[in-house]
């Protein structure tokens, strides 16, 4: 595959030595299904994190997995998979290159964790207390163990029905209803995963914008729990958490740099967190992306509202929020 010509030459033919300042670090967090899921390396969670220990701020920006990348002719959540297919251990390098172009920021480090590791890590620290802002129901949450179940249809029957009906109507046994009440809820790992993965909630929680906000909420709760006295003062728990995460992640953080990261994390324990989602407009907010006709791309995708691959507004917006300013997105431009 012919990837970005310049980026490809840079990341796949040379050894890159990144120059890093430990008082200001940019990190790319990727979440993937892993295991036996369909598309195990597709990164359905893509979050840019900028840490500044001088100002004690942590900026988190969630990037939708459906953002179309013209050079790839695919969505941004395929970047890690493409990089791995081109070169062993190339997934993180290529994902960083693609995301960096979208947001206009250099990315120093990256980390990908699979959902199995996510569940175990949350269970190990005793779960999370999460403030659920909106109650919601999702009647189409996938049941993993039933993902190949034909639900009493023959293969021929199912194939014919899929021409006329959506998968949830053809294969009802593959889905279940989930419900979350408004308010504070203590979640174990499996429940937290269900909370962030729900994609078909009724009402405002059914958008990718809401889903991204839930992901950021879980990350914040996880950070708070990690630095709570019950975790940070338990050497056994810290060692077990390190071993668990080591088995479940792919990262380009060198072991020799772990001490610097621990020091940085300690300095950022009480940092102010600012969370944002790069998304499309709806009735409640202005977004930097639009949803073009499915007929053009053959699938549901998002592109910058200024035009395909025009990331100028996104670059400026990310730069603004990192600076700590109040950054407003003007209404989408009208064509005259």
C-alpha positions in Angstrom: 0.0 0.0 0.0 1.2 3.5 -0.8 1.0 5.5 2.4 1.7 9.2 3.0 4.9 9.4 0.8 6.9 11.7 3.1 5.6 10.2 6.4 6.2 6.7 5.1 9.9 7.5 4.3 10.3 9.1 7.7 8.8 6.5 10.0 9.6 3.3 8.1 13.1 3.8 6.8 14.9 5.8 9.6 15.4 5.4 13.3 13.7 8.4 14.9 15.0 9.8 18.1 12.3 12.0 19.7 13.4 15.0 21.8 11.2 15.1 24.9 10.8 17.6 27.7 9.3 15.9 30.7 7.6 19.0 31.9 5.4 19.1 28.7 4.6 15.8 27.1 2.1 14.8 24.4 0.7 11.3 24.4 -1.6 9.3 22.1 -3.9 6.8 23.8 -5.5 4.1 21.7 -8.1 1.6 22.7 -8.8 -1.6 20.7 -10.9 -4.7 21.0 -8.0 -7.1 20.9 -8.6 -10.9 21.4 -11.0 -12.6 19.1 -13.1 -9.5 18.2 -13.7 -8.5 14.6 -10.9 -6.1 13.7 -8.9 -6.6 16.9 -6.4 -3.9 16.0 -8.9 -1.2 15.0 -8.5 1.6 17.5 -12.1 2.7 18.3 -10.8 5.0 21.1 -8.4 7.7 20.0 -7.5 10.3 22.6 -4.7 12.9 22.5 -3.3 13.9 25.9 -1.2 16.9 26.5 0.4 17.1 30.0 2.1 20.3 31.3 3.5 20.0 34.8 4.5 23.8 34.8 0.8 24.9 34.5 -0.5 21.7 36.2 -2.9 21.1 33.4 -3.9 18.0 31.4 -5.7 18.5 28.1 -7.6 15.5 26.7 -9.0 15.6 23.2 -11.1 12.7 21.8 -10.9 12.1 18.0 -13.8 10.2 16.4 -12.9 6.8 15.0 -15.0 7.6 11.9 -12.8 10.5 10.7 -12.0 9.9 7.1 -8.3 10.1 6.0 -8.1 10.7 2.3 -4.6 9.4 1.8 -5.5 6.1 3.4 -9.0 5.9 1.8 -10.1 4.6 5.1 -11.1 5.8 8.6 -8.5 7.0 11.1 -9.2 3.9 13.3 -7.4 1.8 10.7 -4.0 3.6 11.0 -2.6 1.3 13.7 -3.6 -1.8 11.7 -2.1 -0.4 8.5 1.2 0.5 10.3 1.5 -3.0 11.7 0.8 -4.6 8.3 3.7 -2.5 6.8 6.2 -3.1 9.4 6.4 -5.1 12.7 5.8 -2.6 15.6 5.0 0.0 13.0 1.4 0.5 14.3 2.1 3.1 16.9 4.5 5.0 14.7 2.0 5.3 11.9 -0.9 6.0 14.2 1.1 8.9 15.7 2.0 10.2 12.3 -1.6 10.2 11.1 -3.1 11.7 14.3 -0.3 14.3 14.5 -1.3 15.5 11.0 -4.9 15.8 12.0 -4.4 17.8 15.2 -1.3 19.7 14.3 0.8 18.7 17.3 3.9 16.5 17.7 3.2 13.3 19.7 6.0 12.2 22.0 4.6 8.8 23.1 1.8 6.5 22.4 0.1 3.6 24.1 -2.5 1.1 22.9 -4.5 -1.0 25.4 -7.0 -3.8 24.6 -10.3 -4.0 26.2 -9.4 -7.1 28.2 -6.6 -5.2 29.9 -8.9 -2.3 30.5 -11.4 -4.5 32.4 -8.6 -6.2 34.5 -7.0 -2.9 35.4 -10.2 -1.4 36.7 -11.0 -4.5 38.7 -7.5 -4.5 40.2 -7.9 -1.0 41.7 -11.3 -1.9 43.1 -13.6 -0.3 40.5 -14.5 3.3 39.7 -17.1 5.8 41.0 -18.5 7.5 38.0 -21.1 10.4 37.8 -23.5 9.5 35.0 -25.0 12.7 33.7 -27.9 11.2 31.7 -29.8 8.0 32.2 -29.9 5.9 29.0 -31.0 2.7 27.4 -29.3 0.8 24.6 -31.3 -2.0 23.0 -28.5 -3.0 20.6 -25.5 -3.7 22.8 -23.5 -6.7 21.3 -23.2 -10.0 23.2 -19.6 -11.1 22.4 -20.2 -14.8 22.8 -23.2 -14.7 20.4 -21.5 -12.6 17.6 -21.5 -15.6 15.2 -24.9 -17.0 16.3 -27.4 -17.2 13.4 -30.3 -17.0 15.9 -32.2 -20.0 14.5 -31.8 -18.9 10.9 -30.0 -20.9 8.2 -27.1 -19.2 6.6 -29.2 -18.8 3.4 -32.1 -17.3 5.3 -29.9 -14.9 7.2 -28.2 -13.7 4.0 -31.6 -13.0 2.3 -33.0 -11.3 5.3 -30.0 -9.0 5.6 -30.9 -7.5 2.2 -34.1 -6.2 3.7 -33.5 -5.8 7.4 -30.8 -4.4 9.7 -28.6 -6.9 11.6 -30.3 -6.3 14.9 -33.7 -7.5 13.4 -32.1 -10.5 11.7 -30.0 -11.5 14.7 -31.8 -10.4 17.9 -29.9 -13.0 20.0 -26.7 -11.2 19.3 -27.8 -8.1 21.2 -29.1 -7.2 24.7 -30.6 -4.2 26.4 -28.4 -2.2 28.8 -29.5 0.6 31.1 -27.7 3.2 33.2 -29.4 5.4 35.8 -28.4 9.0 36.3 -26.2 9.6 39.3 -23.1 8.2 41.0 -22.5 4.6 40.2 -19.7 2.3 41.3 -18.5 0.3 38.3 -16.3 -2.8 37.9 -14.3 -3.3 34.8 -16.9 -5.0 32.7 -19.5 -2.4 33.6 -17.1 0.5 32.8 -16.4 -1.1 29.4 -20.1 -1.4 28.7 -20.6 2.2 29.6 -17.9 3.5 27.2 -18.7 1.1 24.3 -22.4 1.7 24.1 -23.1 3.1 20.6 -26.9 2.8 20.1 -28.3 4.5 23.2 -31.7 6.2 22.8 -31.5 10.0 22.9 -28.5 12.2 23.4 -26.2 9.5 24.7 -26.5 7.7 21.3 -24.1 10.0 19.6 -20.3 9.4 19.1 -19.9 12.8 20.8 -21.6 11.5 24.0 -19.6 8.2 23.7 -16.3 10.1 23.6 -17.4 12.1 26.6 -18.0 8.9 28.5 -14.5 7.6 27.6 -13.0 10.8 28.9 -15.0 10.5 32.1 -13.7 7.0 32.7 -10.1 8.0 32.1 -10.5 10.8 34.7 -12.0 8.5 37.2 -9.2 6.0 36.6 -6.6 8.6 37.1 -8.3 9.7 40.4 -8.4 6.1 41.6 -4.8 5.4 40.7 -3.6 8.4 42.8 -6.0 7.7 45.7 -4.4 6.6 49.0 -5.8 3.1 48.8 -3.9 2.5 45.5 -0.8 4.6 45.7 0.1 3.4 49.2 -0.3 -0.2 48.3 3.0 -1.5 46.8 1.5 -4.9 46.1 -1.3 -3.3 44.1 1.0 -1.1 42.2 3.3 -4.0 41.2 0.3 -6.1 40.1 -1.1 -3.2 38.1 2.2 -2.7 36.4 2.5 -6.4 35.5 -1.1 -6.4 34.2 -0.7 -3.3 32.1 2.6 -4.5 30.7 0.8 -7.6 29.3 -2.1 -5.7 27.8 -0.5 -2.7 26.1 1.7 -1.8 23.1 3.8 1.3 23.8 6.8 3.1 22.6 7.8 4.3 26.1 11.2 2.8 26.8 11.7 1.1 30.1 14.6 3.5 30.9 12.0 6.3 30.8 9.6 4.8 33.3 11.2 6.6 36.2 10.6 9.9 34.5 7.0 9.1 33.8 6.4 8.1 37.4 7.9 11.4 38.5 5.8 13.3 36.0 2.6 11.4 37.2 3.4 12.3 40.8 3.7 15.9 39.8 0.4 15.8 37.9 -1.6 14.2 40.7 -3.7 17.3 41.3 -3.6 18.7 37.7 -6.6 20.4 36.3 -8.1 18.2 33.5 -9.8 19.8 30.5 -11.6 17.4 28.2 -12.8 18.0 24.6 -14.3 16.1 21.8 -13.6 16.8 18.1 -16.9 16.1 16.5 -19.7 17.2 14.2 -22.4 19.8 14.9 -25.8 18.9 16.5 -28.6 20.8 18.1 -26.5 21.5 21.2 -23.1 22.4 19.9 -21.0 23.5 16.9 -18.6 21.0 15.6 -15.5 21.0 13.4 -16.7 18.0 11.3 -19.6 17.1 9.0 -21.2 13.9 8.0 -21.0 13.7 4.1 -23.4 11.6 2.0 -22.9 7.9 2.5 -23.1 7.4 -1.3 -19.8 9.2 -1.7 -17.8 7.0 0.6 -19.8 3.9 0.8 -20.1 4.1 4.6 -20.8 6.5 7.4 -17.8 8.8 7.9 -16.8 12.2 9.2 -14.7 14.8 7.4 -13.6 18.4 8.3 -16.3 20.9 7.7 -13.9 23.0 5.6 -13.5 20.0 3.2 -11.8 16.6 3.0 -8.4 16.5 4.6 -8.5 20.2 5.5 -7.4 20.1 9.1 -6.6 23.8 9.6 -9.5 24.5 12.0 -8.8 21.3 14.0 -5.1 22.3 14.3 -6.0 25.8 15.5 -8.6 24.5 17.9 -6.3 22.0 19.5 -3.6 24.6 19.8 -6.0 26.9 21.5 -7.3 24.4 24.1 -3.7 23.4 25.0 -2.9 27.1 25.7 -5.7 27.1 28.3 -7.8 29.8 26.5 -11.6 29.7 26.1 -12.0 28.3 22.6 -15.3 28.8 20.8 -16.2 27.1 17.6 -18.2 29.4 15.3 -21.3 28.2 13.5 -20.7 26.2 10.4 -20.1 28.4 7.4 -23.0 28.9 5.0 -22.4 28.6 1.3 -23.7 31.5 -0.8 
